[in-house]
Amino acid sequence: MLNFKNISFSYGSNLAVDQLSLQVNPGEIYGLLGPNGAGKSTSVMLAIGFLTPDNGVVEINGQSPAKPEVRQQLGVAPQSLSIYEELTALGNLQFFGKMYGLSGNKLSERVEWALEFVSLSDRCKDTAASFSGGMKRRLNLAAALLHDPDMLLLDEPTAGVDPQSRNSLFENIEELKRQGKTIIYTTHYMEEAERLCDRVGIIDKGKLLAQGTIQELVKEHGAEDRVFATVGNTEQELTSENHIAELAQLQSDGQLEHFRTERANLEQVFLNLTGRKLRD
């Protein structure tokens, strides 16, 4: 549904996206993962036609996102909240619905549905300024859904939210997938990608480093199960190639208190590919 073909884009001398190629299939949740400043938000802006690539081609169902009829198929919840704090939740959705060309009964039906979908019906007459961070994120999502788009682009949709709102957003996204929506989901939280995404692409410095299912990435990029043993009061990671033999030796020597394992996961893949150095 979405195709990036060798896309590059620079902000002046800063190369934000570097020869990026990826494909998002209809009906899937595709996670775009990367550290802060990796190029995730720029990629979203390129996907919706807000930015024009310096090189390469962006296509949605074979057409340019610069076309109004193509943009009408898209719903966007940007990282920077696109809501008006001085308006009520109802006023926000009525405004954005009209921007999408909705009116009359259709507008009323979609606004009512969106408020119910994100559990804000009981707060619809309160101003957005009075909302918590999680409620604002849910209102942001509702605005993106008013025109019933085929594809959603959700850029860091859980930034700054409480655990309850975060879980509610997850449930919303899972329901949208069941409805057949195609979803591009940017995040740097590995547990979100592991829960939600059919496939993920890991980018850094604008480059696609790897993509595939989580199982494929774990297998292909060096992530391994880890084994930890408690000896005395100290827990240590076993580093030999034969964990069973090492545990047996510790047991035989009377040193082993207990042990635990950590399954190979997406976070290990991410750190292997992007490095462990702090990003500020």
C-alpha positions in Angstrom: 0.0 0.0 0.0 2.8 2.4 0.9 6.1 2.3 -1.1 9.3 4.2 -0.4 11.8 3.8 -3.3 15.3 5.1 -2.5 14.0 8.2 -0.7 16.4 10.8 0.5 15.6 14.1 2.2 17.8 16.8 3.8 17.1 19.8 6.0 19.8 22.0 4.7 23.1 20.2 5.2 21.4 17.7 7.6 20.6 14.4 5.8 17.5 13.2 7.6 16.5 10.3 5.4 19.1 8.4 3.4 18.2 6.1 0.5 15.2 4.7 2.4 13.3 1.9 0.7 10.4 0.0 2.4 7.0 -1.4 1.6 4.0 -1.5 3.9 1.4 -4.1 3.0 -2.4 -3.6 3.2 -3.9 -4.5 6.5 -0.7 -4.8 8.5 0.8 -2.8 11.4 4.3 -1.7 10.3 6.5 -0.4 13.1 9.1 2.1 12.3 11.7 2.0 15.1 14.6 4.2 15.8 16.4 6.4 18.3 15.4 10.0 18.7 16.5 11.9 15.6 16.6 8.7 13.4 14.3 10.1 10.7 11.0 8.5 11.8 8.9 11.7 11.9 10.5 13.0 8.7 9.5 9.7 7.0 5.9 10.2 8.1 5.9 13.7 6.7 7.2 12.3 3.4 4.6 9.5 3.4 1.7 12.0 3.6 3.2 14.4 1.0 3.8 17.2 3.5 7.5 17.0 2.5 8.8 16.3 -1.0 11.8 14.0 -1.3 15.1 15.2 -2.7 15.4 11.9 -4.5 13.3 8.8 -4.9 9.6 8.1 -5.1 6.8 7.8 -2.5 3.7 5.9 -3.6 0.4 5.0 -2.0 -1.4 2.4 -4.0 0.8 3.5 -6.9 0.0 7.2 -6.7 1.7 10.2 -5.2 0.5 11.3 -1.8 0.6 14.9 -3.1 -2.7 14.2 -4.8 -5.7 15.4 -2.7 -7.7 12.2 -3.5 -4.8 10.1 -2.1 -4.4 12.2 1.0 -8.1 11.7 1.7 -7.3 8.0 2.3 -4.9 8.9 5.1 -5.3 9.6 8.7 -2.4 11.2 10.7 -1.9 11.5 14.4 1.4 13.5 14.6 3.8 13.5 17.5 3.1 17.2 18.0 -0.5 17.2 19.0 -2.8 18.6 16.3 -5.7 19.7 18.5 -6.9 23.2 19.6 -6.6 23.4 23.4 -9.2 26.2 23.7 -11.9 24.1 21.9 -13.8 21.3 23.5 -13.3 17.8 22.4 -16.6 18.0 20.5 -15.5 21.3 18.9 -12.2 19.9 17.9 -13.7 17.0 16.1 -16.4 19.1 14.4 -13.7 21.4 13.1 -11.5 18.6 11.8 -14.5 16.7 10.4 -15.4 19.8 8.3 -11.8 20.0 7.1 -12.2 16.5 5.8 -15.4 17.5 3.9 -17.9 16.0 6.3 -21.2 17.8 7.1 -24.7 17.3 8.4 -25.7 13.8 9.7 -22.5 12.2 8.4 -20.4 14.6 10.5 -22.5 14.1 13.6 -22.3 10.3 13.2 -18.6 10.2 12.8 -17.9 12.6 15.6 -20.1 10.6 17.9 -18.4 7.4 16.8 -14.9 8.8 17.3 -15.6 10.1 20.8 -17.0 6.8 21.8 -14.2 4.9 20.2 -11.5 6.7 22.3 -13.7 6.8 25.4 -14.1 10.6 25.6 -17.9 10.9 25.2 -18.4 11.9 28.8 -15.8 14.7 28.4 -16.9 15.9 25.0 -18.0 19.4 26.3 -14.7 20.0 28.2 -11.9 21.9 26.7 -8.8 20.1 25.5 -6.7 22.3 27.8 -8.3 20.6 30.8 -7.3 17.1 29.5 -4.5 14.9 30.7 -1.7 14.0 28.3 -3.3 10.6 27.7 -6.7 12.2 26.9 -5.1 14.6 24.5 -3.4 11.7 22.7 -6.8 9.9 22.4 -8.4 13.0 21.0 -5.5 13.3 18.6 -6.3 9.8 17.4 -10.0 10.5 17.2 -9.3 13.4 14.8 -7.3 11.2 12.6 -10.2 8.7 12.3 -13.1 11.0 11.5 -13.1 10.4 7.7 -12.6 6.6 8.0 -9.2 6.5 6.3 -7.7 3.3 4.8 -4.3 4.0 6.2 -3.2 5.5 9.5 0.2 7.1 10.4 0.7 7.2 14.1 3.9 9.1 15.1 4.9 8.3 18.7 1.2 8.0 19.7 1.9 7.2 23.4 4.4 9.9 24.1 3.7 11.3 27.6 0.7 9.2 28.5 -0.3 7.4 31.6 -0.4 3.6 31.7 -4.2 3.4 31.5 -4.4 5.7 28.4 -1.5 3.8 26.9 -3.3 0.5 27.2 -6.5 2.1 25.8 -4.6 3.3 22.8 -3.2 -0.2 22.2 -6.7 -1.6 22.3 -7.8 1.1 19.8 -5.0 0.2 17.5 -5.7 -3.5 17.7 -9.3 -2.9 16.9 -8.4 -0.7 13.9 -6.3 -3.6 12.6 -9.3 -6.0 13.0 -11.3 -3.5 10.9 -8.7 -3.9 8.1 -6.8 -0.6 8.5 -3.2 -0.3 7.4 -1.1 1.3 10.2 2.4 2.8 10.2 3.4 3.1 13.9 6.6 5.0 14.8 8.1 4.4 18.3 11.3 3.8 20.2 9.6 1.6 22.7 10.4 -2.0 22.0 7.5 -3.5 24.0 5.0 -1.5 22.0 6.4 -2.9 18.7 6.4 -6.4 20.1 2.8 -6.2 21.1 1.4 -4.4 18.1 3.4 -4.8 14.9 3.3 -7.5 12.2 6.7 -6.3 10.9 9.1 -3.7 11.9 11.8 -1.6 10.2 14.7 -0.3 12.3 16.2 3.0 11.1 19.1 5.1 12.3 20.5 8.3 10.8 17.9 8.0 8.1 19.0 4.6 6.9 17.0 1.4 7.1 19.2 -1.1 9.0 16.8 -4.1 9.0 13.2 -5.1 8.6 11.1 -8.1 9.0 9.0 -9.9 11.6 10.4 -9.8 15.2 11.2 -13.5 14.9 13.1 -12.9 11.7 15.1 -10.0 13.2 16.0 -11.9 16.3 17.2 -14.8 14.2 19.1 -12.7 11.7 20.8 -10.0 13.8 22.6 -11.7 16.6 20.1 -11.7 19.5 20.5 -14.7 21.8 18.8 -16.1 24.9 20.7 -14.9 28.0 21.2 -17.0 31.2 21.9 -15.5 34.6 23.1 -17.5 37.7 23.0 -16.3 41.3 26.2 -17.4 43.1 26.1 -16.3 46.7 24.5 -12.9 46.7 25.7 -12.0 43.2 23.9 -12.5 39.9 26.1 -13.0 36.9 25.5 -13.6 33.2 26.9 -16.9 31.9 29.2 -16.3 29.0 30.3 -19.8 27.9 28.8 -21.4 24.8 27.5 -24.3 26.9 25.2 -22.8 29.5 23.9 -26.2 30.7 27.5 -27.4 31.4 28.3 -24.2 33.2 25.2 -24.4 35.4 25.9 -28.1 36.1 29.5 -27.2 37.3 28.2 -24.4 39.5 25.6 -26.8 41.0 28.3 -29.5 41.5 30.5 -27.0 43.3 27.6 -26.0 45.6 27.7 -22.4 44.4 24.5 -22.2 42.5 21.6 -20.5 44.3 19.2 -20.3 41.3 19.2 -19.2 37.7 17.0 -17.5 35.2 16.8 -17.0 31.5 15.9 -14.0 29.3 14.5 -14.8 25.9 16.1 -13.1 22.9 14.0 -10.0 22.1 13.7 -7.0 19.9 15.5 -4.7 22.3 18.7 -6.8 21.9 18.4 -6.5 18.1 17.8 -2.8 18.3 20.9 -2.2 20.5 23.0 -4.5 18.3 22.1 -2.5 15.2 22.0 1.1 16.6 24.6 0.8 19.3 24.5 1.3 23.1 25.9 4.8 23.3 23.7 7.3 24.9 21.8 9.7 22.5 21.2 13.2 23.8 
